[in-house]
């Protein structure tokens, strides 16, 4: 089905992008109409609401479910879908109107080109992408973008107070957290090998970006693997000098950085450490992570 034959349900976060999304709503509605798409728009009212909405809607009535917001909105919609049915066949659309929009970058979308997300939906040619899962404190969650621990999670926690500054919030988070920089003892059980490290952060990525940082430049959404980046101990001054490299992906060539791919990974620390899946702050170590190849179809 194409154009006027399509019906989609849009899970819309009006608070995304420092409430920029609320102002954009009339434009979004017009863009769907211009594309010949019948769009039922459901607005979220509180954190976690997108999960509830997705679990309640009649999926059989729609040709796609659209996450309109930032990475957090995509995270909630994804979990609403896959917790409802791990083998769900309804495709996922992405409308990047939030702050980070890191996953959207792998689809060549930004918050300035969100209209292309509607063009992708109208084209109606979804293709399978990999999904990451993580189990923490007895609960199972899904992610499309990244799962971080350590310095990167501390950055996300700080950035959450500066979201009105857009992607600049994450750069502020870096320099705020530099004052508290420390290494953490970590055990990484990666497929068939075990690594013991003192590390500053570990990032497990399904896609290439986190915020506007090119954290895993060689990651792919369709290779059936997760890309892991580990930053081993580094001085504050060297980290400051090396920081610009993360925008271009050159950081992976630093001697303090390790990269590898996994199907499964277990992260254990001496004490529970906060996790940051897709920019959210959720769960703690120990955590078991796995890649599920082609688990969901995405309009692109």
C-alpha positions as CSV (number, residue, x, y, z in Angstrom):
1,X,0.0,0.0,0.0
2,X,1.2,3.5,-0.8
3,X,0.1,7.1,-0.3
4,X,-3.7,7.4,0.3
5,X,-3.9,3.7,1.1
6,X,-1.7,4.1,4.2
7,X,-2.9,4.4,7.7
8,X,-0.4,5.1,10.5
9,X,-0.5,5.8,14.2
10,X,1.8,8.5,15.3
11,X,3.0,8.5,18.9
12,X,3.8,12.2,19.3
13,X,5.9,13.7,22.1
14,X,4.9,17.4,22.2
15,X,7.7,18.1,24.8
16,X,10.5,16.8,22.5
17,X,13.1,19.3,21.4
18,X,12.4,21.6,24.4
19,X,8.7,21.6,23.4
20,X,9.6,22.6,19.8
21,X,7.6,19.6,18.8
22,X,4.4,21.1,20.1
23,X,4.8,24.1,17.8
24,X,5.6,21.8,14.9
25,X,2.5,19.7,15.2
26,X,0.3,21.6,12.6
27,X,3.2,21.4,10.1
28,X,3.5,17.7,10.8
29,X,-0.2,17.1,10.3
30,X,-0.1,19.0,7.0
31,X,2.9,17.0,5.8
32,X,1.2,13.7,6.4
33,X,-1.9,15.0,4.6
34,X,0.2,16.2,1.7
35,X,1.8,12.8,1.5
36,X,-1.6,11.1,1.2
37,X,-1.2,9.4,4.6
38,X,-4.0,9.0,7.1
39,X,-2.2,9.7,10.4
40,X,-3.9,9.2,13.8
41,X,-1.8,11.3,16.2
42,X,-1.7,10.3,19.9
43,X,0.2,12.8,22.1
44,X,2.2,11.6,25.1
45,X,1.6,13.3,28.4
46,X,4.4,11.9,30.7
47,X,7.5,9.7,30.6
48,X,6.6,6.1,29.8
49,X,3.3,7.1,28.3
50,X,4.4,6.1,24.8
51,X,4.9,2.5,26.0
52,X,1.3,2.5,27.3
53,X,-0.2,4.0,24.2
54,X,1.6,1.5,21.9
55,X,0.4,-1.5,24.0
56,X,-3.2,-0.3,23.7
57,X,-3.6,0.6,20.1
58,X,-5.1,-1.9,17.6
59,X,-2.0,-2.7,15.5
60,X,-4.0,-4.5,12.9
61,X,-5.6,-1.2,11.8
62,X,-2.3,0.4,10.9
63,X,0.4,0.0,8.2
64,X,3.0,1.6,10.5
65,X,3.6,3.0,14.0
66,X,5.6,6.3,13.9
67,X,7.7,7.6,16.8
68,X,7.7,11.4,16.6
69,X,10.2,12.9,19.1
70,X,13.7,12.2,20.1
71,X,15.6,9.0,20.9
72,X,13.7,8.6,24.1
73,X,10.4,8.5,22.2
74,X,11.8,5.9,19.8
75,X,13.0,3.9,22.8
76,X,9.5,3.9,24.4
77,X,7.7,3.1,21.1
78,X,10.1,0.2,20.4
79,X,9.7,-1.3,23.8
80,X,5.9,-0.9,23.6
81,X,5.9,-2.8,20.3
82,X,8.4,-5.6,21.2
83,X,7.2,-6.2,24.7
84,X,3.7,-6.5,23.3
85,X,4.9,-8.9,20.6
86,X,8.6,-9.8,20.1
87,X,7.7,-10.9,16.6
88,X,5.7,-7.8,15.7
89,X,5.4,-7.2,11.9
90,X,4.1,-3.6,11.9
91,X,6.9,-1.3,10.6
92,X,8.3,1.6,12.6
93,X,8.6,5.1,11.3
94,X,10.9,7.8,12.7
95,X,10.1,11.5,12.8
96,X,13.2,13.2,14.4
97,X,11.8,16.3,16.2
98,X,13.7,15.8,19.5
99,X,17.0,16.9,20.9
100,X,19.5,14.1,20.2
101,X,18.0,12.2,17.3
102,X,21.0,10.0,17.2
103,X,19.3,6.9,15.7
104,X,17.7,9.1,13.0
105,X,21.2,10.0,11.8
106,X,21.7,6.5,10.6
107,X,18.6,6.9,8.4
108,X,20.1,10.2,7.1
109,X,17.5,12.2,9.0
110,X,17.9,15.2,11.2
111,X,15.5,17.5,13.1
112,X,15.9,19.9,10.2
113,X,14.9,17.3,7.6
114,X,12.1,15.5,9.5
115,X,9.8,15.8,6.5
116,X,12.0,13.1,4.8
117,X,10.8,10.8,7.5
118,X,7.3,11.2,6.2
119,X,8.6,10.6,2.6
120,X,10.1,7.4,3.8
121,X,6.8,6.3,5.2
122,X,4.9,7.2,2.1
123,X,7.4,5.2,0.0
124,X,6.2,2.2,2.1
125,X,9.4,0.1,1.7
126,X,10.4,-0.8,5.2
127,X,13.4,-3.0,5.7
128,X,14.6,-5.1,8.7
129,X,17.1,-3.6,11.2
130,X,18.8,-5.2,14.2
131,X,17.7,-4.6,17.7
132,X,19.7,-4.7,20.9
133,X,18.2,-6.2,24.1
134,X,19.4,-5.8,27.6
135,X,18.3,-7.5,30.8
136,X,18.8,-5.6,34.1
137,X,17.3,-6.2,37.5
138,X,15.2,-9.0,36.1
139,X,13.6,-6.8,33.4
140,X,14.1,-7.0,29.6
141,X,14.3,-3.9,27.4
142,X,15.1,-3.2,23.8
143,X,17.2,-0.5,22.1
144,X,17.9,0.7,18.6
145,X,20.7,3.1,19.3
146,X,23.2,2.6,22.1
147,X,23.6,1.4,25.7
148,X,26.2,3.2,27.7
149,X,27.8,2.9,31.2
150,X,30.4,5.0,33.0
151,X,31.5,8.5,31.8
152,X,29.0,8.4,28.9
153,X,26.1,7.8,31.3
154,X,27.3,10.5,33.6
155,X,27.3,12.9,30.6
156,X,23.7,11.9,29.7
157,X,22.7,12.5,33.3
158,X,24.2,16.0,33.2
159,X,22.9,16.7,29.7
160,X,19.3,16.0,30.8
161,X,19.4,19.3,32.8
162,X,20.4,21.3,29.7
163,X,18.2,19.8,27.0
164,X,17.0,23.2,26.0
165,X,20.5,23.7,24.5
166,X,20.0,20.9,22.0
167,X,23.1,18.8,21.2
168,X,25.3,21.3,23.0
169,X,23.9,19.9,26.2
170,X,26.0,16.7,25.7
171,X,29.2,18.8,25.2
172,X,28.4,20.6,28.4
173,X,27.9,17.3,30.1
174,X,31.4,16.2,29.0
175,X,33.2,19.1,30.6
176,X,31.1,19.0,33.8
177,X,31.9,15.3,34.3
178,X,35.6,15.8,33.6
179,X,36.0,17.1,37.1
180,X,34.7,13.8,38.4
181,X,36.6,11.6,36.0
182,X,37.6,8.2,37.3
183,X,38.0,4.6,36.1
184,X,35.8,1.7,37.1
185,X,36.8,-2.0,37.5
186,X,34.7,-3.9,34.9
187,X,34.4,-7.5,33.7
188,X,33.2,-7.9,30.1
189,X,32.1,-11.3,29.1
190,X,32.0,-10.9,25.3
191,X,30.8,-14.0,23.5
192,X,33.5,-16.6,24.1
193,X,36.1,-14.4,25.9
194,X,36.3,-12.5,29.2
195,X,38.0,-9.1,29.5
196,X,38.9,-7.5,32.9
197,X,39.4,-3.8,32.6
198,X,39.7,-0.5,34.5
199,X,37.7,1.7,32.2
200,X,36.2,5.2,31.9
201,X,33.3,4.1,29.9
202,X,31.9,1.3,27.7
203,X,29.4,2.0,24.9
204,X,27.5,-0.8,23.2
205,X,26.2,0.4,19.9
206,X,23.7,-0.8,17.3
207,X,24.0,2.4,15.2
208,X,26.8,4.9,14.7
209,X,25.9,8.0,16.7
210,X,25.2,9.0,20.2
211,X,23.9,12.6,20.2
212,X,26.1,14.1,17.5
213,X,29.1,12.0,18.5
214,X,30.3,9.5,15.9
215,X,30.9,6.9,18.6
216,X,31.1,3.8,16.5
217,X,31.8,4.8,12.9
218,X,31.8,1.3,11.5
219,X,28.5,0.1,13.1
220,X,25.7,-1.2,11.0
221,X,22.0,-1.7,11.6
222,X,22.0,-4.9,9.5
223,X,25.1,-6.8,10.3
224,X,23.7,-8.9,13.2
225,X,26.3,-7.5,15.6
226,X,26.7,-4.9,18.3
227,X,29.8,-2.6,18.3
228,X,31.6,-2.1,21.6
229,X,33.8,0.9,22.4
230,X,35.8,0.8,25.7
231,X,37.8,3.8,26.9
232,X,40.6,2.7,29.2
233,X,42.2,5.1,31.7
234,X,43.1,8.5,30.3
235,X,44.2,11.8,31.9
236,X,41.8,14.7,32.0
237,X,44.1,16.8,29.9
238,X,44.5,14.1,27.2
239,X,40.7,13.5,27.2
240,X,40.1,17.2,26.6
241,X,42.7,17.3,23.8
242,X,41.2,14.1,22.2
243,X,37.6,15.1,22.6
244,X,37.1,16.7,19.1
245,X,38.0,13.3,17.6
246,X,34.7,11.8,18.8
247,X,32.8,14.0,16.3
248,X,34.6,12.4,13.4
249,X,35.1,8.9,14.7
250,X,38.9,9.3,14.9
251,X,38.9,8.5,18.6
252,X,38.8,4.8,17.8
253,X,42.4,5.0,16.8
254,X,43.6,6.2,20.2
255,X,45.7,3.7,22.1
256,X,43.4,4.0,25.1
257,X,40.4,2.9,23.0
258,X,39.4,-0.7,22.4
259,X,36.7,-1.6,19.8
260,X,35.2,-5.0,19.0
261,X,31.9,-6.6,17.9
262,X,29.7,-9.0,19.8
263,X,26.6,-11.0,19.6
264,X,26.3,-11.2,23.4
265,X,27.9,-9.2,26.2
266,X,27.6,-9.3,30.0
267,X,28.9,-6.3,32.0
268,X,29.7,-6.7,35.7
269,X,31.0,-4.1,38.1
270,X,31.8,-4.2,41.8
271,X,28.8,-2.0,42.6
272,X,25.7,-1.3,40.5
273,X,26.4,1.4,37.8
274,X,23.7,3.3,36.1
275,X,23.0,2.6,32.4
276,X,21.9,4.9,29.6
277,X,20.0,3.1,26.8
278,X,19.2,5.4,23.9
279,X,19.9,8.5,26.0
280,X,17.6,7.4,28.8
281,X,18.7,6.7,32.3
282,X,17.5,3.2,33.1
283,X,18.7,0.1,34.8
284,X,22.1,-0.8,36.3
285,X,24.9,-3.4,36.2
286,X,25.1,-6.3,36.0
287,X,23.5,-6.3,32.6
288,X,23.2,-8.9,29.9
289,X,23.1,-7.5,26.3
290,X,22.3,-9.3,23.0
291,X,21.8,-8.4,19.3
292,X,18.6,-9.7,17.7
293,X,19.2,-9.5,13.9
294,X,16.4,-8.0,11.8
295,X,14.0,-7.8,14.7
296,X,11.9,-4.9,13.4
297,X,11.2,-3.3,10.1
298,X,11.9,0.5,9.7
299,X,10.7,2.9,7.1
300,X,13.8,4.3,5.4
